[in-house]
Amino acid sequence: MFRPILRAQLAQPLMCKCMQRRNRIGVVLDIDGVVKQGKRAIPGAREALIRLREERVPFIFMTNGGGNTEAQKAAELGELLEFEGICSEQMLLSHTPFRPLAERFRQRRVLLVGSAETAQVARSYGFAVGTMAVRSTQIVKGTEDIFPWPRATCDLPAINVNAPGEPPIEAVLIFYEPADWALELQVITDVLAGGHPLGAEGAGAAALQRAEVYSSNSDFLWQAGYPVPRFGNGAFVCALQELWLKRSGSPLQIQEYGKPYAVQFQAARQLLSQVAKSNEFEQIYMIGDNPKADVRGANFAGDPWRSMLVCTGGAGGAAGGSGRPFGGVERRKTKRGGKNMRMFWAWSFSP
């Protein structure tokens, strides 16, 4: 069990190290469960950001959340925390590394999966939304009986994937977990199967996967406003994997983005270097609430990354945390998967 920390034991917290070597230290903060929970700010988060800014410690936010643009997320977070100056250049969402894929698939049709704002996000990255980058609702709207249940309205043009001359869908880009799992899972598995009509192939042993799959977030659970964590995009991907295995007999081939994958931590260091105007870091602290995403990702990223786990979010319930505010930390080391996991538990930031 983790024991409470006395205030006298907090004489050398992270902030003291930052004051001594602030030009060589960077901070990467998760959002949900670290600085906010649902629609409320976690007590002490704003004060921590103010202190980082006062000490000129460069910091960015890296979240496995998404569903809107980096600029929108920055504005929403700044308003919630009552903290001015958070900009899109400090925001790394789960799907931010999808941006280069817009050029790669510029002349090839892709399926966009996510929330209602996914079209806007993809458009901001350079995808030709509505024509070469399409939504499942467009396909359901234009392809008769492909999804034989009531469907949501769609403002984008209808796409009949079975019409002569329609280009094949060559990739599925899962930006964010969708609201209508049934519709998305049906259309995605049809796309993976391919054939004419769409979905005609892929019904047999070891069938071929006809489209690439990219997913931006592997979090099975995430900390929303409800006291118990909710299913996330990782749960949706698990459902897709099981359905495709059952349908085709073959494991789903998928390229994962988001924490804990190396590509996300590489993107975070690049973004932090742009904010700091330097790539020379002695330590980069990843502060998160998810051992499987934040801690594991930082630990496997190696130097100069350091993992810090707070009990204000998803890890709190599982580890007996009390949901105390952001702030001073206690270090414990445990063995997990043959690796040392540095675990830092939040206590009270306030004096």
C-alpha positions as CSV (number, residue, x, y, z in Angstrom):
1,M,0.0,0.0,0.0
2,F,1.1,3.5,-0.6
3,R,1.4,5.6,2.6
4,P,0.3,9.2,2.9
5,I,3.0,11.9,2.4
6,L,3.8,14.4,5.2
7,R,4.2,17.9,4.0
8,A,7.8,18.0,5.4
9,Q,8.6,15.1,3.0
10,L,7.8,17.4,0.0
11,A,10.9,19.5,0.4
12,Q,12.3,18.3,-2.9
13,P,9.3,17.9,-5.3
14,L,9.4,18.1,-9.0
15,M,9.1,21.9,-8.9
16,C,12.4,22.3,-7.0
17,K,14.2,20.3,-9.6
18,C,12.6,22.5,-12.3
19,M,13.8,25.6,-10.6
20,Q,17.4,24.3,-10.5
21,R,17.5,23.0,-14.1
22,R,14.5,24.5,-15.8
23,N,16.2,24.9,-19.1
24,R,16.9,21.2,-19.4
25,I,13.5,19.9,-18.2
26,G,10.3,19.5,-20.1
27,V,6.8,18.4,-18.9
28,V,4.2,16.5,-20.9
29,L,0.8,16.4,-19.3
30,D,-2.1,14.0,-19.9
31,I,-5.5,15.8,-19.8
32,D,-8.3,13.6,-18.6
33,G,-7.7,12.4,-15.1
34,V,-4.7,14.7,-14.7
35,V,-5.8,18.3,-15.1
36,K,-9.5,17.7,-15.6
37,Q,-12.1,15.1,-14.9
38,G,-15.2,15.3,-17.2
39,K,-16.2,18.9,-17.3
40,R,-14.5,20.0,-14.1
41,A,-10.9,21.0,-13.4
42,I,-9.0,19.0,-10.9
43,P,-8.1,21.1,-7.9
44,G,-4.5,22.4,-8.1
45,A,-4.0,21.8,-11.8
46,R,-4.3,25.5,-12.7
47,E,-1.8,26.4,-9.9
48,A,0.7,23.8,-11.3
49,L,0.5,25.2,-14.8
50,I,1.0,28.7,-13.4
51,R,4.1,27.5,-11.5
52,L,5.5,25.8,-14.6
53,R,5.0,29.0,-16.6
54,E,6.6,31.2,-13.9
55,E,9.7,28.9,-13.8
56,R,9.8,28.9,-17.6
57,V,9.5,25.1,-17.8
58,P,8.3,24.2,-21.3
59,F,5.2,22.0,-21.2
60,I,2.7,20.4,-23.6
61,F,-0.4,18.3,-23.4
62,M,-0.5,14.8,-24.8
63,T,-3.8,13.0,-24.6
64,N,-5.3,9.8,-26.0
65,G,-8.4,11.9,-26.3
66,G,-9.4,13.7,-29.5
67,G,-12.5,14.1,-31.6
68,N,-11.9,17.8,-32.3
69,T,-9.1,20.0,-33.6
70,E,-6.0,20.9,-31.6
71,A,-7.1,24.6,-31.6
72,Q,-10.5,23.7,-30.2
73,K,-9.1,21.4,-27.6
74,A,-6.6,24.1,-26.5
75,A,-9.4,26.7,-26.2
76,E,-11.7,24.4,-24.3
77,L,-8.9,23.4,-21.8
78,G,-7.9,27.0,-21.3
79,E,-11.4,28.1,-20.6
80,L,-12.1,25.2,-18.2
81,L,-8.8,25.8,-16.2
82,E,-9.2,29.6,-16.5
83,F,-5.6,29.6,-17.8
84,E,-4.8,31.9,-20.7
85,G,-2.3,31.1,-23.4
86,I,-2.7,27.4,-24.1
87,C,-2.3,27.2,-27.9
88,S,-2.7,24.5,-30.5
89,E,1.1,24.1,-30.7
90,Q,1.0,22.7,-27.2
91,M,-1.6,20.1,-27.9
92,L,-0.9,16.6,-29.1
93,L,-4.1,14.6,-29.6
94,S,-4.3,10.9,-30.2
95,H,-4.9,11.5,-33.9
96,T,-2.5,14.5,-34.4
97,P,0.2,12.1,-36.0
98,F,-2.5,11.3,-38.7
99,R,-1.7,14.6,-40.4
100,P,1.0,13.2,-42.7
101,L,-1.4,10.5,-43.9
102,A,-3.4,13.2,-45.7
103,E,-0.6,13.5,-48.3
104,R,0.0,9.7,-48.4
105,F,-3.6,9.0,-49.3
106,R,-4.3,12.2,-51.3
107,Q,-5.3,10.3,-54.4
108,R,-6.7,7.2,-52.7
109,R,-10.0,6.8,-50.9
110,V,-10.1,6.3,-47.2
111,L,-12.8,5.8,-44.5
112,L,-12.8,8.2,-41.6
113,V,-14.1,6.8,-38.3
114,G,-14.8,9.0,-35.2
115,S,-17.1,11.5,-33.6
116,A,-19.3,14.1,-35.2
117,E,-16.3,16.5,-35.5
118,T,-14.1,14.0,-37.3
119,A,-14.8,15.5,-40.7
120,Q,-13.6,18.9,-39.5
121,V,-10.5,17.5,-37.9
122,A,-9.6,15.5,-41.1
123,R,-10.2,18.6,-43.2
124,S,-7.8,20.6,-41.1
125,Y,-5.2,17.9,-41.7
126,G,-5.6,18.2,-45.5
127,F,-7.9,15.2,-46.3
128,A,-10.5,15.7,-49.1
129,V,-13.5,15.1,-46.9
130,G,-16.6,14.0,-48.6
131,T,-15.0,12.7,-51.8
132,M,-11.7,10.8,-51.2
133,A,-12.1,10.7,-47.4
134,V,-15.6,9.5,-46.6
135,R,-17.7,8.7,-43.6
136,S,-19.6,5.5,-42.9
137,T,-22.8,7.6,-42.8
138,Q,-22.2,8.7,-46.4
139,I,-21.9,5.1,-47.4
140,V,-25.1,4.1,-45.5
141,K,-26.9,7.1,-47.0
142,G,-25.9,6.1,-50.6
143,T,-25.7,2.3,-50.6
144,E,-29.0,0.7,-50.3
145,D,-29.5,-1.8,-47.4
146,I,-25.8,-2.0,-46.5
147,F,-26.9,-1.2,-42.9
148,P,-30.5,-2.3,-42.5
149,W,-31.3,-0.3,-39.3
150,P,-32.3,3.3,-38.6
151,R,-29.4,5.6,-39.2
152,A,-28.2,9.1,-38.2
153,T,-28.5,11.9,-40.6
154,C,-25.5,12.9,-42.7
155,D,-24.8,16.3,-44.2
156,L,-22.1,15.0,-46.5
157,P,-22.9,13.7,-50.0
158,A,-24.2,10.1,-50.4
159,I,-21.7,7.5,-51.6
160,N,-22.8,4.4,-53.3
161,V,-19.8,2.1,-53.0
162,N,-21.3,-0.4,-55.3
163,A,-21.8,2.0,-58.2
164,P,-19.6,1.4,-61.3
165,G,-16.4,3.4,-61.3
166,E,-16.3,4.1,-57.6
167,P,-12.7,3.9,-56.2
168,P,-12.0,1.2,-53.6
169,I,-11.5,2.2,-50.0
170,E,-7.9,1.5,-49.3
171,A,-7.6,2.5,-45.7
172,V,-9.6,2.9,-42.5
173,L,-8.5,5.7,-40.2
174,I,-10.0,5.5,-36.7
175,F,-9.6,9.0,-35.3
176,Y,-11.8,8.5,-32.3
177,E,-14.3,6.0,-30.9
178,P,-17.7,6.5,-32.7
179,A,-21.1,6.9,-31.1
180,D,-22.8,4.3,-33.3
181,W,-20.6,1.1,-32.9
182,A,-23.1,-1.1,-34.9
183,L,-23.0,1.0,-38.0
184,E,-19.3,1.6,-38.0
185,L,-18.4,-2.0,-37.3
186,Q,-20.6,-3.2,-40.2
187,V,-19.2,-0.8,-42.7
188,I,-15.6,-1.3,-41.6
189,T,-15.7,-5.1,-41.8
190,D,-17.3,-4.8,-45.3
191,V,-14.5,-2.4,-46.3
192,L,-11.9,-4.9,-44.9
193,A,-13.5,-7.7,-46.9
194,G,-13.7,-5.8,-50.1
195,G,-15.4,-7.3,-53.2
196,H,-18.4,-6.4,-55.2
197,P,-20.9,-5.7,-53.7
198,L,-18.8,-4.4,-50.8
199,G,-18.3,-7.1,-48.3
200,A,-18.7,-10.0,-50.7
201,E,-15.2,-11.3,-50.0
202,G,-13.8,-12.2,-46.6
203,A,-16.2,-15.0,-45.7
204,G,-14.0,-17.9,-45.3
205,A,-10.8,-19.2,-43.8
206,A,-7.8,-16.8,-43.8
207,A,-9.5,-14.3,-46.0
208,L,-7.4,-11.3,-47.2
209,Q,-7.7,-7.9,-45.5
210,R,-8.3,-5.5,-48.4
211,A,-7.7,-2.2,-46.5
212,E,-5.1,-0.9,-44.1
213,V,-6.3,0.1,-40.6
214,Y,-4.9,2.9,-38.5
215,S,-6.1,3.6,-35.0
216,S,-5.2,6.6,-32.9
217,N,-5.9,5.4,-29.4
218,S,-5.6,2.0,-27.6
219,D,-7.1,3.1,-24.3
220,F,-9.6,0.4,-23.3
221,L,-11.0,2.6,-20.6
222,W,-10.8,6.4,-19.9
223,Q,-11.8,8.6,-17.1
224,A,-14.8,10.7,-18.0
225,G,-17.1,12.6,-15.5
226,Y,-18.6,9.3,-14.2
227,P,-16.9,7.9,-11.1
228,V,-16.1,4.6,-12.9
229,P,-14.0,4.7,-16.1
230,R,-15.8,4.3,-19.4
231,F,-15.1,2.3,-22.5
232,G,-12.7,4.0,-24.9
233,N,-11.4,3.6,-28.4
234,G,-9.4,0.6,-27.4
235,A,-12.6,-1.2,-26.6
236,F,-14.1,-0.4,-30.0
237,V,-10.9,-1.7,-31.7
238,C,-11.2,-4.9,-29.6
239,A,-14.7,-5.4,-30.9
240,L,-13.5,-4.8,-34.5
241,Q,-10.7,-7.3,-34.1
242,E,-13.0,-10.0,-32.7
243,L,-15.6,-9.5,-35.5
244,W,-12.9,-9.5,-38.2
245,L,-11.3,-12.7,-36.8
246,K,-14.7,-14.4,-36.6
247,R,-15.7,-13.3,-40.1
248,S,-12.4,-13.9,-41.9
249,G,-10.4,-16.3,-39.8
250,S,-7.4,-13.9,-39.9
251,P,-6.2,-11.5,-37.2
252,L,-6.7,-7.8,-38.0
253,Q,-3.5,-6.1,-39.2
254,I,-3.6,-2.6,-37.6
255,Q,-1.1,0.3,-37.2
256,E,-1.6,1.7,-33.7
257,Y,-1.0,5.4,-32.8
258,G,-1.4,7.2,-29.4
259,K,0.1,6.3,-26.1
260,P,1.9,4.0,-25.2
261,Y,3.3,3.6,-28.8
262,A,6.7,5.0,-29.7
263,V,5.4,7.1,-32.6
264,Q,3.4,9.2,-30.1
265,F,6.3,9.8,-27.8
266,Q,8.5,10.8,-30.7
267,A,5.8,13.3,-31.8
268,A,5.6,14.6,-28.3
269,R,9.3,15.2,-28.0
270,Q,9.3,17.0,-31.4
271,L,6.4,19.2,-30.3
272,L,8.0,19.9,-26.9
273,S,11.3,20.9,-28.7
274,Q,9.4,23.4,-30.8
275,V,7.8,24.9,-27.7
276,A,11.2,25.0,-25.9
277,K,13.1,26.0,-29.0
278,S,15.6,23.3,-28.0
279,N,15.9,19.6,-28.2
280,E,18.4,19.3,-25.4
281,F,16.5,17.8,-22.4
282,E,18.0,16.2,-19.4
283,Q,14.5,15.0,-18.3
284,I,11.1,14.9,-19.8
285,Y,8.4,14.1,-17.3
286,M,5.3,12.3,-18.6
287,I,2.5,13.0,-16.0
288,G,-0.5,10.7,-16.5
289,D,-3.1,8.6,-14.8
290,N,-2.9,5.5,-16.9
291,P,-0.2,2.9,-16.1
292,K,-0.7,1.1,-19.4
293,A,-0.5,4.2,-21.6
294,D,1.3,7.0,-19.8
295,V,3.7,5.1,-17.6
296,R,4.5,2.2,-20.0
297,G,4.9,4.5,-22.9
298,A,7.4,6.9,-21.1
299,N,9.3,4.0,-19.6
300,F,9.8,2.2,-23.0
301,A,10.7,5.5,-24.6
302,G,13.8,5.6,-22.5
303,D,16.0,8.6,-21.6
304,P,15.2,11.4,-21.1
305,W,11.6,10.3,-20.4
306,R,10.5,9.9,-16.8
307,S,7.0,8.5,-15.9
308,M,4.8,10.0,-13.2
309,L,1.5,8.4,-12.3
310,V,-1.1,10.4,-10.5
311,C,-4.1,9.0,-8.6
312,T,-6.6,11.7,-9.7
313,G,-7.9,9.7,-12.6
314,G,-8.3,6.2,-13.9
315,A,-5.5,4.7,-11.7
316,G,-7.0,6.1,-8.5
317,G,-9.8,3.6,-8.1
318,A,-7.7,0.6,-9.2
319,A,-4.9,1.5,-6.8
320,G,-6.9,2.7,-3.9
321,G,-6.4,6.3,-4.7
322,S,-8.6,8.9,-3.0
323,G,-8.9,11.3,-5.9
324,R,-6.7,13.9,-4.1
325,P,-5.6,17.0,-6.0
326,F,-2.6,17.4,-8.3
327,G,0.6,18.2,-6.7
328,G,3.5,16.8,-4.6
329,V,4.6,13.3,-5.3
330,E,6.0,10.1,-3.7
331,R,8.2,7.7,-5.5
332,R,7.8,3.9,-5.4
333,K,9.3,1.3,-7.7
334,T,7.7,-1.9,-8.7
335,K,8.5,-4.7,-11.1
336,R,6.1,-5.1,-14.1
337,G,7.0,-7.0,-17.2
338,G,10.6,-7.2,-16.1
339,K,10.9,-3.4,-16.2
340,N,11.1,-0.9,-13.4
341,M,8.0,1.2,-13.3
342,R,8.4,4.6,-11.6
343,M,5.1,5.4,-9.9
344,F,4.5,8.8,-8.5
345,W,1.3,9.4,-6.5
346,A,-0.3,12.8,-6.3
347,W,-0.9,14.4,-3.0
348,S,-1.9,18.0,-2.1
349,F,-0.4,20.8,-4.1
350,S,-1.8,23.5,-1.8
351,P,0.3,24.8,1.1
